[in-house]
Amino acid sequence: MKIAVCPGSFDPVTYGHLDIITRACDIFDRVYVAVLTNPAKEALFTPDERVEMLSKATKHLDIVTCEHFDGLVVDYAKLRGAIAIVRGLRAVTDFEVELKMASMNHHLDKDVETVFMMTSNEYSFISSSAVKEVASLGGDVTAWVPSCVAEALAKKYSHARKAGIS
Ligand code: PNS
């Protein structure tokens, strides 16, 4: 049984993330999608909200489980018996950050391998932060995120606008 972890902030999940999760399902027997904390990013959605959106977006993939974990990705991988951490690479700009992260994780636990997949061309420019920027300014994001996510973004930003938060 080959188990993989797809970790990320998923704030919120995009079609780019779903592309990687779906392709991981073709290689591994079981895939755990973990909402983890990236200390460099301030989240818009709570971990529970992010897990809920991920679970809805992956409900057709029966080997996928989505959950939140508060801690190191290598500890989560060990907890779930995973042999690999799967990450998507969009462009060269991702490389440096991902190399550092993979090296750090390798140092922390040599039994877990980081596996990189190149994001499919049509999703190479999508990021959660770009999606949030467009949605916050009232733009249409339905080409980049599932409908439940587009609705959640519209709700968050309409509340923010009503409360006078920019
Ligand atoms: O979607 P992101 O923000 O690129 O994902 C980054 C994430 C959450 C996978 C990374 O920040 C992470 O692994 N956080 C958990 C803490 C950890 O294990 N840090 C060590 C790796 S540098």
Residues whose N, C-alpha, C, O or C-beta is under 5 A from the ligand:
A	BS01	PNS	P7 G8 S9 F10 L36 T37 N38 P39 G71 L72 V73 V74 M101 M104
